[in-house]
Amino acid sequence: MAKRHFMKIFLSVILLLLLQIGAKAQFLDSLQIQAGTNVTVASKYYLPLWLVSNRFGVVSDQKFDFSTHFQVTNSHRLGAPVNIYDENDRGLYISYGLDAYNNKHLSKTFFKEAYAKVRYKHLTFSGGRFKQIIGEVDPDLSSGSLGVSGNALPITKLNLSLEYTDLPFTNGWIQFKGLFSHGWMGEDQFMKHAFLHEKNIYFRLGKKKLKLYGGIQHYAVWGGSRPDFLKTDRSIKGWLNVVSGIEINDGSVLDGSLPNRPGDQRGVIELGAEWENDDIKFQLNNQTPFDSGQGIDIRNIDRLLSFNITNKKEGGILRKLTFEFIHTTQSNDFYNLRYRESYYNNGIYRTGWEYNDMIVGTPLFTNRWRASKYFDSIKPFDWNAPQATISALDNIINNRILGGHVGAVLSLSESIMSKTLITYTKNYGDNRLDGVFSPFKKHWYTMQEISWHMPNTQLSFTGTVAYDFGDLSTNIGSMFGIQWQLRN
């Protein structure tokens, strides 16, 4: 109820701001209005992976559908007569917007984004639902960050973020950035009305062509309750316990065993290097996941390794190129089987790292919702069913994978762009040896997309074909989209 009340107040404020933009002419200068529709169709009753994944949860996973949206955004600089939003301007800015979607044959209407932001210099405070990819992976071509990938619908939250800022007394050679968030997971979870805690901190060394960086991401779903199961600590003290990551009983330890960390906690350690000049940028990035403190260990070889090339020179055909290698089959096998991690799963918060049926992290892992498309024996959990019918550690049923991924963006002309994704995976399920993925399933996911901006108009068209094949299924699908920039 608290989240619902917050959203009503928040949306009222957003709508009031949008209605007031005509009161001052300068508020219209950055106003953008866009409308569009995407039509999807597939040979199976569900879509190939890259038609539905990493799209912030706005494409429904069914044989045929169309997804229509209407977006209004605006930004304004306070205290100076600047007419447009300038990312390099470090003044005081406010921005806000709504992006409303309708799909599932007109039966579902929701907000992909409904937010307000205040930015001053390097610091931004954001509230509501807004797009966010956390991690240094390429946002356009990566298979998906192991933290927050842009696969699921954005989670409603309050977020304080700091862009890279010089560390005092280092003459710009050392910089740091970070974020701190509090969110609401809602009712479509095993543990109802749970909170989300997010934080990360990164440091970067270098201010010339070569830069080295590293950081750690921390996520926790906590404070949920369930009438037929248990209620956990939702107090300020409980929140401080989650923030600190200490071991303590938050009400979820029932068998007299030693307390664990409160809530469902996980994280990512990220290290990388980048080199760039005026024409090109190279980036090498490594993400290592952990679902408990034991995963922070030099013996942990699970990782998402990325090599990204960005062509900054105007007129080149190749704009971006990404190579990725993913390995999560170890799952802390240097520990006894009883204590090994099952990535994105949890025994108390049985939904795991999922929001509205979509995995929050990498979409290459498979939850029961997606696996039910491949296997008749797998059924998605009904989170409102009796708790005895929902088994623990059993929603993300494929989190041990080995694979490679290639992505490319080409500029075929001034108005035509091409995007290609090719992914190969060997899927080993989870630590249970008798799962449906045993011993492993090989699979390919591919996608080819062409976008065209019609010259001298505000219209853009996108055509996409995706083809999945291997041991899981053979499925071909397509998407056709049209976007109309009513005001820019």
C-alpha positions, 0 to 999 in steps of 0.5 A: 500500500505504501508503494501504491500511495507513493506512486499516486503522489509521484505521478500526480506531481509529474502530471502537474509539472507537465501541465504547467510547462506552458506557464513559462515559455522556456519550459517548452524548449526541451520538451520532447514528445514521441509515440510509436508501435512495435509489432512482433510475431514468431513461429512459436507461441513465444518470442526469440530471446533477443526480441523480448530481452534487454528491452526493459520489460516492454515486449510481451513474450507471446506469438503475436502482439503489438506494443504501443507507447507515448512518451513525454519528457522535459528538462530545464536548467534553473538559474540561467537562460540556457534553452536546452539540456546539455549533458556537459553543463554542470548547473542545476537541472530538473527533468521529468517524464512519462513513458506509457505502454500498452501491450498484450492485445490492449489488455495491459497498460503500464509505465516503463518510466515515470520519473523526476530528476534533479541534477547539480554538478556531478550529483543526481537525485532521481525518483520513480521508475526510470531506465538504468543499466548498472555496470560498465558493459556496453549498454547497446550490445552487451548480452547483459550486466550481471547486476542490473541489465535493462532486461526487466521493467525498471523498479520504482526507487529513489536513487542518489548517484554521483558521476566520476568526480576527482578525488581531492589532492590527486590532481585528477588522476584518481576519480570515484563515482557511486550510487545509493538506492531504495526501491519497492519490489511490489506484490508480484513476489514470493515475499510481498512488499519487500524493499530493494537496497542498491549501492556501488562505488567505483574508482578510476585511475588515469586522466589521459588515454589509458584509464584503469577502474574497479568497483563493487555493486551490492544488491539486497531484497529485504523486509518482505513478509508473507502471512503463511510463511514469515515476516522479516525486519522492516525497521530502520535498524533492519535497513542499517543491517542490510546496508552494512551487510552484517550477519544477523537474524532478520526473522528468517532464521527458523531452525536455530542455525547461525544467522545469515545476512538479512534479505536476499543479497548479491553483488558484482565485482567489476574491474577494467581498463580503457584506452581512447583517443579522438578516433577510437576507444578500446575497453576491457571489462570483467564482472565477477558475480557473488551471491554471498560473501563466500563468492568474494574469493580469488578462487571464484573464476565465474565471470562476464568478460567483455572487449568493446571497440567504439569508432568515434571517427565520423563517416566510418561504417563500423560504429561499435563492436563487442565480444563477450565470454560468460562463465558461471559453471563453477558456482563456488565448487570449492565449497561443499555442495550444501554451501554452494551458490545458486546465482540469483536464487534464495531460500526465503525470497524465492522469487530471486533476482526477478521482477515482473517475470523478467530476470533483473540481471543477465537474460542468459540465465533462465527462470521458470517463466522462460523455461516453461516455453522450452519444457512441458514439465516446467511451470511458472510459480504462482506467487499468490499460491500457498507457500508450501507449493513454491519450493526454495532455490527453484525459480532461476533454474538455469544459472550455470552457463558457458558461452560467447557473444558478439554484437556490432553496430554498423552505419550503412548510411547517414540515415540507416543503422544496423545492429547484429547480435550472435550468442552461443551458450552451453546451459548446465542448469543449476547445482541439481544434477537431475534438472531438465538441463542435465547434462547440458543444452547447447543453444544459439540466439541471433538477431539482425536489426535495421533502423531507418530515419526517414530524411526530412521527417520525424519518422523512424522505422525499425525492422528486426529478425531473430532466430534461435536454434539448438537443443531448447527450440527452433524459433524465428520471429520478427519485429517491425516498429515505427516511431514518430517524434511529435516534438523534439 
